[in-house]
């Protein structure tokens, strides 16, 4: 059954069963709340651990808090993780794994969800979101509730899609609130996405946030618009960008959510921050219905995470936007989904994550947000938060980690907004005698300024679809390099550390007149401090 908040002049009354956060003796003034919020906004967040919260659904063997925490959370103590964004399922809209009275609890045990223990956990008094809030307070780690605004994993017509849809009363009872049907699919976006044109959907989104703010001692709310970025039926069905009216509807909803966080923050005497996860392009966001610069101008959000399934822009673009409005920006360092197995494997190493971290921080990112990285014992949690230390560890750079990318259920095709390289074996770049090619990669260290007796060994490695042409010419930032072929078929060029620029570095490949055209398939720059490696 759907529990709709009453709107208009009627008050929405929520019966709270769980014990909510402590209330202040005297409510904070709005001015003091904003001052405290600014201070909380600017605190250090070396690493944000984004947990999709499916431990109760797939992993937990009993109902105790300890069992919930051991899988992904307890080992994070004494690492560089300063903040956890914890999602209580919300897959799809209205389904949660915390003790909600406004939404619905994801209780199904059908199919691959046969181990789902959330109903037993809640009956035993173990509420995952409360467990996380308590853990955060005990260990001085921020806890944000992460709310996926329009997850469409239930749009699939096979696998777990139909099961998830059958478990969702909102979508079953109100198909008119969705942007399509299995037989009438929109041009863009998963058909099971909810339509934010509907006031009922916007009211529910506000009510879900309000319930969490009232019942849980969390430090903030994350609105995840990247999972999945489609929000309005008209735009999805027509395949055209969102218009100003649609953007204004979404901005008004954000404004209402901000008001909720302020009211509840004043009551408890501590601010509740508001963070968003969005694509890393202002124009793409606007065309998808998200007027992110307006949100910043009107002081509606505190933090912003950018990127996800794909990257569109240099990190500097997002940092510049955030700095303009004093909003800290974090990169979403999702796992690689490059389709070539070997290329993907190279991009998932510790060395690759180090390089990504260095490049993001040198671009001005406030910290890092790691998405879909769930092993709490991995070395990255104790390494990536300190760039000065990373600079002296082995690391790798690539022209592209994500490749072309794709957003399941994306609102619009993103390729026309692409401003950075997508080079990988499945997105090769053509090179011909009369057609040189230039691809950029981003470096995060000024190696020549490091105080070191022995400089690192830096090697630029290029891969082609066949043996590298004999008369190939390679230049780094306009300076010619001397290439040689390695045993594994990659073309290698030794790079003097002083040749690398901080941030963008351009690599140009050109062929001799007698060379046949080739496909440039990959670029990897390795930095090794141990000369024997």
Kinemage of the C-alpha trace (Angstrom):
@kinemage 1
@onewidth
@group {chain A} dominant
@subgroup {mainchain}
@vectorlist {calphas} color= white
{ca unk a 1} P 0.000 0.000 0.000
{ca unk a 2} L 1.253 3.486 -0.876
{ca unk a 3} L 1.392 5.962 1.975
{ca unk a 4} L 0.985 9.379 0.404
{ca unk a 5} L 1.687 12.536 2.379
{ca unk a 6} L -1.236 14.933 2.433
{ca unk a 7} L -0.391 18.122 0.597
{ca unk a 8} L -1.760 21.630 0.292
{ca unk a 9} L -3.025 23.168 3.525
{ca unk a 10} L -3.397 19.802 5.234
{ca unk a 11} L -0.629 18.791 7.561
{ca unk a 12} L 1.181 15.556 6.879
{ca unk a 13} L 1.309 13.701 10.188
{ca unk a 14} L 3.928 10.993 10.562
{ca unk a 15} L 3.603 8.472 13.374
{ca unk a 16} L 7.161 7.837 14.531
{ca unk a 17} L 7.790 4.415 15.987
{ca unk a 18} L 11.597 4.491 16.152
{ca unk a 19} L 13.379 6.693 18.632
{ca unk a 20} L 14.545 9.712 16.701
{ca unk a 21} L 17.645 11.825 17.231
{ca unk a 22} L 17.939 13.879 20.390
{ca unk a 23} L 16.300 17.300 20.267
{ca unk a 24} L 18.055 20.470 21.397
{ca unk a 25} L 16.791 22.143 24.581
{ca unk a 26} L 16.405 25.338 22.569
{ca unk a 27} L 16.050 25.223 18.772
{ca unk a 28} L 18.916 26.766 16.853
{ca unk a 29} L 18.272 30.041 15.115
{ca unk a 30} L 18.363 29.770 11.344
{ca unk a 31} L 21.384 32.087 11.252
{ca unk a 32} L 23.322 29.882 13.680
{ca unk a 33} L 22.258 26.742 11.807
{ca unk a 34} L 23.617 28.173 8.563
{ca unk a 35} L 26.900 29.101 10.254
{ca unk a 36} L 27.228 25.599 11.683
{ca unk a 37} L 26.263 24.124 8.320
{ca unk a 38} L 29.019 26.067 6.575
{ca unk a 39} L 31.564 24.768 9.062
{ca unk a 40} L 30.327 21.188 8.642
{ca unk a 41} L 30.358 21.568 4.856
{ca unk a 42} L 34.039 22.472 4.795
{ca unk a 43} L 35.269 19.647 7.043
{ca unk a 44} L 37.838 17.263 5.608
{ca unk a 45} L 36.508 14.246 3.756
{ca unk a 46} L 39.509 12.350 2.452
{ca unk a 47} L 37.416 9.438 1.239
{ca unk a 48} L 33.650 8.994 1.065
{ca unk a 49} L 32.701 5.305 1.112
{ca unk a 50} L 29.487 4.903 -0.883
{ca unk a 51} L 27.702 1.769 0.319
{ca unk a 52} L 24.676 0.637 -1.685
{ca unk a 53} L 23.351 -1.004 1.478
{ca unk a 54} L 22.503 -4.451 0.161
{ca unk a 55} L 24.158 -6.378 3.009
{ca unk a 56} L 20.758 -7.228 4.599
{ca unk a 57} L 19.459 -8.409 1.224
{ca unk a 58} L 22.387 -10.607 0.160
{ca unk a 59} L 25.022 -11.017 2.862
{ca unk a 60} L 23.808 -10.999 6.471
{ca unk a 61} L 23.615 -14.378 8.200
{ca unk a 62} L 21.909 -13.141 11.354
{ca unk a 63} L 20.100 -10.036 12.550
{ca unk a 64} L 22.719 -8.476 14.818
{ca unk a 65} L 24.289 -5.035 14.241
{ca unk a 66} L 27.720 -6.679 14.357
{ca unk a 67} L 26.820 -8.913 11.425
{ca unk a 68} L 25.627 -5.937 9.398
{ca unk a 69} L 28.769 -3.948 10.134
{ca unk a 70} L 31.381 -6.654 9.594
{ca unk a 71} L 30.805 -6.996 5.859
{ca unk a 72} L 31.688 -3.478 4.726
{ca unk a 73} L 31.863 -1.079 7.646
{ca unk a 74} L 33.734 -2.097 10.808
{ca unk a 75} L 37.098 -2.561 9.031
{ca unk a 76} L 36.938 1.079 7.861
{ca unk a 77} L 37.892 2.326 11.329
{ca unk a 78} L 41.388 3.876 11.267
{ca unk a 79} L 41.399 4.210 7.487
{ca unk a 80} L 41.121 7.370 5.370
{ca unk a 81} L 37.332 7.021 5.234
{ca unk a 82} L 35.885 10.094 6.946
{ca unk a 83} L 32.345 9.777 5.581
{ca unk a 84} L 29.968 6.971 4.624
{ca unk a 85} L 27.075 7.506 2.222
{ca unk a 86} L 24.711 4.668 3.114
{ca unk a 87} L 21.886 3.756 0.744
{ca unk a 88} L 19.008 1.778 2.232
{ca unk a 89} L 18.206 0.108 -1.102
{ca unk a 90} L 15.807 2.625 -2.818
{ca unk a 91} L 15.881 0.325 -5.805
{ca unk a 92} L 13.412 1.329 -7.214
{ca unk a 93} L 11.668 4.438 -5.993
{ca unk a 94} L 9.855 4.005 -2.682
{ca unk a 95} L 11.542 0.748 -1.591
{ca unk a 96} L 13.876 0.845 1.430
{ca unk a 97} L 15.673 -1.298 3.984
{ca unk a 98} L 15.214 1.066 6.922
{ca unk a 99} L 12.104 1.188 9.113
{ca unk a 100} L 9.970 3.397 6.911
{ca unk a 101} L 6.291 4.160 7.440
{ca unk a 102} L 6.069 6.478 4.439
{ca unk a 103} L 7.680 4.176 1.891
{ca unk a 104} L 7.739 0.401 1.715
{ca unk a 105} L 10.265 -2.059 3.128
{ca unk a 106} L 11.913 -4.329 0.557
{ca unk a 107} L 10.859 -7.665 2.070
{ca unk a 108} L 10.696 -9.997 -0.916
{ca unk a 109} L 12.539 -13.325 -0.710
{ca unk a 110} L 11.784 -14.325 -4.267
{ca unk a 111} L 14.503 -15.625 -6.580
{ca unk a 112} L 17.991 -14.278 -5.921
{ca unk a 113} L 16.598 -12.347 -2.952
{ca unk a 114} L 15.977 -15.603 -1.067
{ca unk a 115} L 18.483 -14.576 1.640
{ca unk a 116} L 16.850 -11.195 2.221
{ca unk a 117} L 16.811 -10.816 6.012
{ca unk a 118} L 15.619 -7.226 6.343
{ca unk a 119} L 12.189 -8.102 7.731
{ca unk a 120} L 13.758 -10.285 10.447
{ca unk a 121} L 16.337 -7.615 11.198
{ca unk a 122} L 13.738 -4.899 11.685
{ca unk a 123} L 11.589 -7.240 13.803
{ca unk a 124} L 14.662 -7.874 15.963
{ca unk a 125} L 15.223 -4.156 16.388
{ca unk a 126} L 18.194 -3.919 14.022
{ca unk a 127} L 17.539 -1.015 11.704
{ca unk a 128} L 20.459 -0.717 9.237
{ca unk a 129} L 20.311 3.070 9.050
{ca unk a 130} L 20.231 3.418 12.830
{ca unk a 131} L 23.140 0.979 13.118
{ca unk a 132} L 25.122 3.137 10.694
{ca unk a 133} L 24.233 6.339 12.541
{ca unk a 134} L 25.368 4.801 15.837
{ca unk a 135} L 28.570 3.504 14.245
{ca unk a 136} L 29.345 6.947 12.865
{ca unk a 137} L 28.925 8.663 16.214
{ca unk a 138} L 31.090 6.083 17.964
{ca unk a 139} L 33.916 6.356 15.434
{ca unk a 140} L 33.697 10.031 14.406
{ca unk a 141} L 32.678 9.127 10.856
{ca unk a 142} L 30.017 11.162 9.073
{ca unk a 143} L 26.944 9.226 7.977
{ca unk a 144} L 24.787 10.436 5.097
{ca unk a 145} L 21.612 8.665 4.020
{ca unk a 146} L 21.880 8.106 0.261
{ca unk a 147} L 18.580 8.224 -1.639
{ca unk a 148} L 18.563 7.011 -5.238
{ca unk a 149} L 16.150 9.357 -6.948
{ca unk a 150} L 15.051 7.082 -9.784
{ca unk a 151} L 16.719 3.685 -9.727
{ca unk a 152} L 15.438 1.568 -12.629
{ca unk a 153} L 16.967 -1.830 -11.964
{ca unk a 154} L 13.361 -3.044 -12.061
{ca unk a 155} L 12.960 -2.123 -15.750
{ca unk a 156} L 14.548 -5.366 -16.957
{ca unk a 157} L 12.164 -7.903 -18.437
{ca unk a 158} L 14.237 -10.834 -17.179
{ca unk a 159} L 16.504 -11.629 -14.236
{ca unk a 160} L 15.781 -9.681 -11.088
{ca unk a 161} L 13.890 -6.870 -12.879
{ca unk a 162} L 10.402 -8.433 -12.722
{ca unk a 163} L 10.985 -9.588 -9.132
{ca unk a 164} L 11.916 -6.090 -8.006
{ca unk a 165} L 8.902 -4.663 -9.796
{ca unk a 166} L 6.547 -7.178 -8.156
{ca unk a 167} L 7.931 -6.125 -4.769
{ca unk a 168} L 7.151 -2.436 -5.353
{ca unk a 169} L 3.556 -1.471 -4.400
{ca unk a 170} L 4.002 2.099 -5.605
{ca unk a 171} L 4.767 1.117 -9.186
{ca unk a 172} L 2.217 -1.699 -9.268
{ca unk a 173} L -0.618 0.422 -7.916
{ca unk a 174} L 0.190 3.545 -9.903
{ca unk a 175} L 1.531 2.692 -13.380
{ca unk a 176} L 0.352 6.143 -14.457
{ca unk a 177} L 3.179 7.605 -12.354
{ca unk a 178} L 5.815 5.900 -14.534
{ca unk a 179} L 7.370 7.207 -17.733
{ca unk a 180} L 6.399 4.147 -19.760
{ca unk a 181} L 5.350 0.514 -19.829
{ca unk a 182} L 7.109 -2.674 -20.984
{ca unk a 183} L 5.256 -2.356 -24.297
{ca unk a 184} L 5.464 1.429 -24.567
{ca unk a 185} L 9.056 2.184 -23.761
{ca unk a 186} L 10.355 5.737 -23.857
{ca unk a 187} L 13.032 6.767 -26.328
{ca unk a 188} L 15.375 7.358 -23.413
{ca unk a 189} L 15.417 5.980 -19.900
{ca unk a 190} L 14.194 2.820 -18.224
{ca unk a 191} L 10.434 2.520 -18.636
{ca unk a 192} L 9.915 1.901 -14.893
{ca unk a 193} L 11.299 5.310 -13.877
{ca unk a 194} L 8.883 7.510 -11.963
{ca unk a 195} L 7.793 10.786 -13.528
{ca unk a 196} L 8.744 13.828 -11.460
{ca unk a 197} L 6.131 15.841 -13.320
{ca unk a 198} L 3.696 14.157 -10.943
{ca unk a 199} L 3.237 16.150 -7.709
{ca unk a 200} L 2.666 12.849 -5.891
{ca unk a 201} L 6.218 11.721 -6.729
{ca unk a 202} L 7.793 14.989 -5.654
{ca unk a 203} L 5.753 14.990 -2.434
{ca unk a 204} L 6.856 11.452 -1.665
{ca unk a 205} L 10.509 12.276 -2.298
{ca unk a 206} L 10.276 15.148 0.197
{ca unk a 207} L 8.424 12.935 2.687
{ca unk a 208} L 11.024 10.143 2.461
{ca unk a 209} L 13.758 12.648 3.331
{ca unk a 210} L 11.676 14.207 6.096
{ca unk a 211} L 11.054 10.843 7.737
{ca unk a 212} L 14.778 10.032 7.771
{ca unk a 213} L 15.692 13.462 9.143
{ca unk a 214} L 13.128 13.093 11.929
{ca unk a 215} L 14.029 9.545 12.925
{ca unk a 216} L 17.779 9.123 12.456
{ca unk a 217} L 20.796 10.991 13.751
{ca unk a 218} L 22.480 11.215 10.379
{ca unk a 219} L 24.803 14.046 9.346
{ca unk a 220} L 23.415 14.534 5.889
{ca unk a 221} L 21.321 13.436 2.929
{ca unk a 222} L 22.678 12.448 -0.484
{ca unk a 223} L 20.272 12.727 -3.408
{ca unk a 224} L 21.738 10.380 -6.028
{ca unk a 225} L 20.548 11.603 -9.432
{ca unk a 226} L 22.974 9.375 -11.321
{ca unk a 227} L 21.125 6.186 -10.407
{ca unk a 228} L 19.445 6.603 -12.901
{ca unk a 229} L 19.383 9.998 -14.655
{ca unk a 230} L 15.897 10.158 -16.118
{ca unk a 231} L 13.147 12.165 -14.429
{ca unk a 232} L 10.444 13.513 -16.760
{ca unk a 233} L 8.054 11.541 -18.948
{ca unk a 234} L 7.660 14.146 -21.690
{ca unk a 235} L 11.396 14.445 -22.285
{ca unk a 236} L 11.955 10.685 -22.086
{ca unk a 237} L 9.117 9.857 -24.472
{ca unk a 238} L 9.981 12.574 -26.999
{ca unk a 239} L 13.736 12.181 -26.759
{ca unk a 240} L 14.153 15.942 -26.350
{ca unk a 241} L 15.919 17.909 -23.602
{ca unk a 242} L 14.008 18.964 -20.521
{ca unk a 243} L 12.503 22.439 -20.541
{ca unk a 244} L 12.509 25.270 -18.016
{ca unk a 245} L 9.194 24.195 -16.499
{ca unk a 246} L 10.552 20.723 -15.756
{ca unk a 247} L 13.785 22.116 -14.326
{ca unk a 248} L 11.776 24.453 -12.095
{ca unk a 249} L 9.716 21.542 -10.755
{ca unk a 250} L 12.891 19.740 -9.740
{ca unk a 251} L 14.439 22.880 -8.239
{ca unk a 252} L 11.290 23.521 -6.213
{ca unk a 253} L 11.495 19.974 -4.843
{ca unk a 254} L 15.150 20.518 -3.865
{ca unk a 255} L 14.117 23.762 -2.185
{ca unk a 256} L 11.487 21.911 -0.145
{ca unk a 257} L 14.018 19.228 0.830
{ca unk a 258} L 16.472 21.921 1.923
{ca unk a 259} L 13.707 23.444 4.073
{ca unk a 260} L 13.079 20.059 5.704
{ca unk a 261} L 16.760 19.699 6.587
{ca unk a 262} L 16.760 23.193 8.070
{ca unk a 263} L 13.632 22.671 10.173
{ca unk a 264} L 14.832 19.334 11.523
{ca unk a 265} L 18.379 20.644 11.984
{ca unk a 266} L 17.082 23.560 14.052
{ca unk a 267} L 15.097 21.151 16.225
{ca unk a 268} L 18.054 18.873 16.947
{ca unk a 269} L 20.585 21.673 17.197
{ca unk a 270} L 22.941 20.368 14.478
{ca unk a 271} L 22.873 20.869 10.704
{ca unk a 272} L 21.808 18.199 8.223
{ca unk a 273} L 23.869 18.652 5.063
{ca unk a 274} L 22.481 18.132 1.579
{ca unk a 275} L 24.657 16.508 -1.090
{ca unk a 276} L 23.873 15.572 -4.686
{ca unk a 277} L 25.441 13.144 -7.159
{ca unk a 278} L 25.048 14.348 -10.730
{ca unk a 279} L 26.679 14.133 -14.179
{ca unk a 280} L 29.791 16.299 -14.557
{ca unk a 281} L 28.358 18.701 -17.136
{ca unk a 282} L 26.151 21.703 -16.398
{ca unk a 283} L 24.570 21.563 -19.855
{ca unk a 284} L 23.894 17.824 -19.701
{ca unk a 285} L 22.391 18.218 -16.244
{ca unk a 286} L 20.140 21.059 -17.418
{ca unk a 287} L 18.964 19.046 -20.402
{ca unk a 288} L 18.232 16.155 -18.013
{ca unk a 289} L 16.144 18.424 -15.768
{ca unk a 290} L 18.766 19.245 -13.122
{ca unk a 291} L 19.620 22.946 -12.834
{ca unk a 292} L 22.641 22.366 -10.618
{ca unk a 293} L 24.039 25.886 -10.912
{ca unk a 294} L 20.685 27.305 -9.815
{ca unk a 295} L 20.799 24.984 -6.798
{ca unk a 296} L 24.185 26.436 -5.881
{ca unk a 297} L 23.172 30.032 -6.533
{ca unk a 298} L 20.203 29.641 -4.190
{ca unk a 299} L 22.230 27.845 -1.480
{ca unk a 300} L 20.151 24.687 -1.795
{ca unk a 301} L 23.010 22.154 -1.647
{ca unk a 302} L 26.194 21.815 0.402
{ca unk a 303} L 28.253 19.157 -1.406
{ca unk a 304} L 28.374 17.800 -4.949
{ca unk a 305} L 29.687 14.503 -6.319
{ca unk a 306} L 30.148 14.352 -10.076
{ca unk a 307} L 30.355 11.557 -12.634
{ca unk a 308} L 29.401 7.906 -12.549
{ca unk a 309} L 28.871 5.523 -15.450
{ca unk a 310} L 30.632 8.017 -17.684
{ca unk a 311} L 32.757 11.155 -17.443
{ca unk a 312} L 32.083 14.100 -19.706
{ca unk a 313} L 34.408 16.882 -18.561
{ca unk a 314} L 37.820 17.541 -17.013
{ca unk a 315} L 37.660 17.533 -13.217
{ca unk a 316} L 38.718 21.184 -13.250
{ca unk a 317} L 35.376 22.233 -14.782
{ca unk a 318} L 33.390 20.868 -11.849
{ca unk a 319} L 35.878 22.233 -9.306
{ca unk a 320} L 35.639 25.705 -10.854
{ca unk a 321} L 31.842 25.592 -10.608
{ca unk a 322} L 31.926 24.450 -6.995
{ca unk a 323} L 34.493 27.072 -6.009
{ca unk a 324} L 32.304 29.798 -7.505
{ca unk a 325} L 29.599 28.974 -4.948
{ca unk a 326} L 31.783 27.605 -2.133
{ca unk a 327} L 30.474 24.049 -2.679
{ca unk a 328} L 33.061 21.257 -2.157
{ca unk a 329} L 33.155 18.868 -5.108
{ca unk a 330} L 34.086 15.179 -5.060
{ca unk a 331} L 34.709 12.813 -7.993
{ca unk a 332} L 32.743 9.589 -8.154
{ca unk a 333} L 35.516 7.076 -8.843
{ca unk a 334} L 33.303 4.239 -10.027
{ca unk a 335} L 34.675 0.905 -11.160
{ca unk a 336} L 35.781 0.631 -14.772
{ca unk a 337} L 33.218 -0.779 -17.157
{ca unk a 338} L 35.479 -0.841 -20.193
{ca unk a 339} L 34.360 -3.930 -22.064
{ca unk a 340} L 37.761 -5.294 -23.082
{ca unk a 341} L 38.720 -7.744 -20.281
{ca unk a 342} L 42.445 -6.994 -20.244
{ca unk a 343} L 41.941 -3.241 -20.441
{ca unk a 344} L 39.418 -3.379 -17.641
{ca unk a 345} L 41.770 -5.439 -15.484
{ca unk a 346} L 44.531 -2.826 -15.863
{ca unk a 347} L 42.115 -0.092 -14.799
{ca unk a 348} L 41.012 -1.866 -11.620
{ca unk a 349} L 44.444 -2.176 -10.009
{ca unk a 350} L 45.606 -0.352 -6.904
{ca unk a 351} L 48.070 1.536 -9.118
{ca unk a 352} L 45.219 2.750 -11.323
{ca unk a 353} L 43.180 3.929 -8.334
{ca unk a 354} L 46.232 5.789 -7.028
{ca unk a 355} L 46.622 7.571 -10.352
{ca unk a 356} L 42.946 8.493 -10.457
{ca unk a 357} L 43.125 9.845 -6.925
{ca unk a 358} L 46.207 11.925 -7.679
{ca unk a 359} L 44.726 13.392 -10.854
{ca unk a 360} L 41.447 14.281 -9.127
{ca unk a 361} L 43.086 15.913 -6.122
{ca unk a 362} L 45.555 17.901 -8.244
{ca unk a 363} L 42.553 19.260 -10.160
{ca unk a 364} L 41.237 20.684 -6.881
{ca unk a 365} L 38.770 18.042 -5.752
{ca unk a 366} L 37.974 18.318 -2.029
{ca unk a 367} L 38.390 14.569 -1.531
{ca unk a 368} L 37.287 11.321 -3.159
{ca unk a 369} L 33.996 9.452 -3.399
{ca unk a 370} L 34.343 5.753 -4.196
{ca unk a 371} L 31.275 4.062 -5.661
{ca unk a 372} L 30.824 0.297 -6.103
{ca unk a 373} L 34.005 -0.447 -4.136
{ca unk a 374} L 32.920 -2.620 -1.244
{ca unk a 375} L 35.950 -4.542 0.054
{ca unk a 376} L 36.749 -2.738 3.335
{ca unk a 377} L 40.052 -4.635 3.588
{ca unk a 378} L 41.397 -3.303 0.275
{ca unk a 379} L 44.561 -1.180 0.605
{ca unk a 380} L 42.957 1.788 -1.167
{ca unk a 381} L 41.085 2.855 1.993
{ca unk a 382} L 44.392 3.406 3.808
{ca unk a 383} L 46.209 4.997 0.863
{ca unk a 384} L 44.075 7.192 -1.371
{ca unk a 385} L 43.340 9.929 1.152
{ca unk a 386} L 46.892 11.301 1.327
{ca unk a 387} L 48.136 12.645 -2.044
{ca unk a 388} L 51.618 13.473 -0.729
{ca unk a 389} L 52.164 9.822 0.170
{ca unk a 390} L 50.568 8.547 -3.047
{ca unk a 391} L 52.953 10.624 -5.133
{ca unk a 392} L 55.833 8.415 -3.986
{ca unk a 393} L 54.010 5.144 -4.618
{ca unk a 394} L 53.720 3.337 -7.945
{ca unk a 395} L 50.727 4.580 -9.915
{ca unk a 396} L 49.181 4.509 -13.393
{ca unk a 397} L 47.357 7.046 -15.540
{ca unk a 398} L 45.036 6.254 -18.441
{ca unk a 399} L 43.470 8.454 -21.075
{ca unk a 400} L 40.122 7.044 -19.943
{ca unk a 401} L 39.012 4.808 -17.093
{ca unk a 402} L 35.333 4.753 -17.939
{ca unk a 403} L 35.567 4.635 -21.729
{ca unk a 404} L 32.488 5.684 -23.661
{ca unk a 405} L 30.288 4.602 -20.785
{ca unk a 406} L 26.552 4.222 -20.629
{ca unk a 407} L 23.851 5.058 -18.108
{ca unk a 408} L 21.260 2.334 -17.838
{ca unk a 409} L 18.089 4.323 -18.016
{ca unk a 410} L 19.881 7.514 -19.004
{ca unk a 411} L 17.781 10.550 -19.869
{ca unk a 412} L 19.699 11.616 -22.958
{ca unk a 413} L 22.574 10.323 -25.089
{ca unk a 414} L 25.699 11.815 -23.540
{ca unk a 415} L 28.240 11.584 -26.351
{ca unk a 416} L 27.534 15.056 -27.750
{ca unk a 417} L 28.452 16.514 -24.332
{ca unk a 418} L 31.775 14.630 -24.201
{ca unk a 419} L 34.809 16.871 -23.604
{ca unk a 420} L 37.418 14.282 -22.542
{ca unk a 421} L 38.992 11.232 -24.144
{ca unk a 422} L 37.244 7.858 -24.189
{ca unk a 423} L 40.222 5.896 -25.580
{ca unk a 424} L 40.193 2.152 -24.873
{ca unk a 425} L 40.190 -0.999 -27.056
{ca unk a 426} L 36.434 -0.678 -27.607
{ca unk a 427} L 36.697 3.010 -28.570
{ca unk a 428} L 39.836 3.175 -30.705
{ca unk a 429} L 41.169 6.319 -32.403
{ca unk a 430} L 42.067 6.206 -36.101
{ca unk a 431} L 45.567 7.215 -37.172
{ca unk a 432} L 46.671 7.570 -40.811
{ca unk a 433} L 49.650 9.081 -42.639
{ca unk a 434} L 47.584 12.169 -43.387
{ca unk a 435} L 45.700 12.129 -40.080
{ca unk a 436} L 47.581 12.486 -36.793
{ca unk a 437} L 45.689 11.872 -33.571
{ca unk a 438} L 45.985 13.619 -30.197
{ca unk a 439} L 44.683 12.217 -26.922
{ca unk a 440} L 45.066 13.706 -23.437
{ca unk a 441} L 45.700 12.089 -20.095
{ca unk a 442} L 45.814 13.809 -16.709
{ca unk a 443} L 48.788 13.755 -14.352
{ca unk a 444} L 48.572 14.547 -10.654
{ca unk a 445} L 52.181 15.151 -9.535
{ca unk a 446} L 54.964 17.630 -10.251
{ca unk a 447} L 57.650 14.963 -10.022
{ca unk a 448} L 60.559 17.327 -10.572
{ca unk a 449} L 59.615 19.174 -7.371
{ca unk a 450} L 59.664 16.085 -5.175
{ca unk a 451} L 62.571 15.850 -2.781
{ca unk a 452} L 63.985 12.539 -3.946
{ca unk a 453} L 67.518 11.340 -4.667
{ca unk a 454} L 66.225 8.980 -7.336
{ca unk a 455} L 63.426 10.127 -9.666
{ca unk a 456} L 60.679 7.707 -10.672
{ca unk a 457} L 60.801 5.759 -13.897
{ca unk a 458} L 57.967 7.050 -16.070
{ca unk a 459} L 56.917 5.162 -19.184
{ca unk a 460} L 54.302 6.162 -21.706
{ca unk a 461} L 52.782 3.015 -23.197
{ca unk a 462} L 50.628 3.013 -26.342
{ca unk a 463} L 48.654 0.097 -27.758
{ca unk a 464} L 47.479 -0.425 -31.324
{ca unk a 465} L 45.149 -2.910 -32.994
{ca unk a 466} L 48.130 -4.506 -34.720
{ca unk a 467} L 51.891 -4.242 -34.483
{ca unk a 468} L 52.908 -0.610 -34.144
{ca unk a 469} L 53.808 0.995 -37.504
{ca unk a 470} L 57.565 1.236 -38.167
{ca unk a 471} L 57.704 4.972 -38.869
{ca unk a 472} L 55.429 6.044 -36.057
{ca unk a 473} L 56.143 9.339 -34.326
{ca unk a 474} L 55.072 10.087 -30.759
{ca unk a 475} L 55.116 13.487 -29.082
{ca unk a 476} L 54.289 14.445 -25.504
{ca unk a 477} L 53.181 18.051 -25.112
{ca unk a 478} L 54.843 18.828 -28.432
{ca unk a 479} L 58.178 17.169 -27.561
{ca unk a 480} L 59.200 14.133 -29.612
{ca unk a 481} L 59.760 10.848 -27.772
{ca unk a 482} L 61.753 7.829 -28.853
{ca unk a 483} L 59.439 4.802 -29.042
{ca unk a 484} L 60.377 1.136 -28.764
{ca unk a 485} L 58.251 -1.992 -28.847
{ca unk a 486} L 57.862 -3.961 -25.626
{ca unk a 487} L 57.552 -7.739 -25.429
{ca unk a 488} L 53.812 -7.555 -24.905
{ca unk a 489} L 53.277 -5.533 -28.079
{ca unk a 490} L 52.788 -2.123 -26.486
{ca unk a 491} L 54.846 0.772 -27.788
{ca unk a 492} L 56.949 2.237 -24.979
{ca unk a 493} L 58.435 5.710 -24.585
{ca unk a 494} L 60.622 6.719 -21.654
{ca unk a 495} L 59.473 10.054 -20.206
{ca unk a 496} L 61.641 12.454 -18.267
{ca unk a 497} L 59.673 13.512 -15.128
{ca unk a 498} L 60.106 17.177 -16.034
{ca unk a 499} L 58.225 16.670 -19.303
{ca unk a 500} L 54.933 15.997 -17.574
{ca unk a 501} L 52.650 18.920 -16.913
{ca unk a 502} L 50.369 19.027 -13.910
{ca unk a 503} L 46.878 18.012 -15.050
{ca unk a 504} L 46.414 17.792 -18.848
{ca unk a 505} L 49.131 16.219 -21.008
{ca unk a 506} L 48.678 15.784 -24.756
{ca unk a 507} L 50.022 12.782 -26.641
{ca unk a 508} L 50.151 13.041 -30.437
{ca unk a 509} L 50.666 10.041 -32.713
{ca unk a 510} L 51.517 10.483 -36.390
{ca unk a 511} L 52.553 8.043 -39.120
{ca unk a 512} L 55.083 8.107 -41.938
{ca unk a 513} L 53.987 8.275 -45.559
{ca unk a 514} L 54.590 4.559 -46.106
{ca unk a 515} L 52.739 3.370 -43.008
{ca unk a 516} L 49.290 1.856 -43.250
{ca unk a 517} L 46.449 3.320 -41.233
{ca unk a 518} L 46.122 1.973 -37.710
{ca unk a 519} L 43.789 1.993 -34.745
{ca unk a 520} L 45.172 3.470 -31.536
{ca unk a 521} L 43.499 1.374 -28.838
{ca unk a 522} L 44.926 2.417 -25.471
{ca unk a 523} L 47.199 4.728 -23.498
{ca unk a 524} L 48.774 3.983 -20.134
{ca unk a 525} L 51.389 6.041 -18.333
{ca unk a 526} L 53.175 4.109 -15.590
{ca unk a 527} L 55.099 5.719 -12.734
{ca unk a 528} L 57.424 3.343 -10.888
{ca unk a 529} L 59.631 4.199 -7.959
{ca unk a 530} L 61.242 0.784 -7.831
{ca unk a 531} L 63.477 0.683 -10.883
{ca unk a 532} L 63.325 -3.120 -10.967
{ca unk a 533} L 59.604 -3.170 -11.671
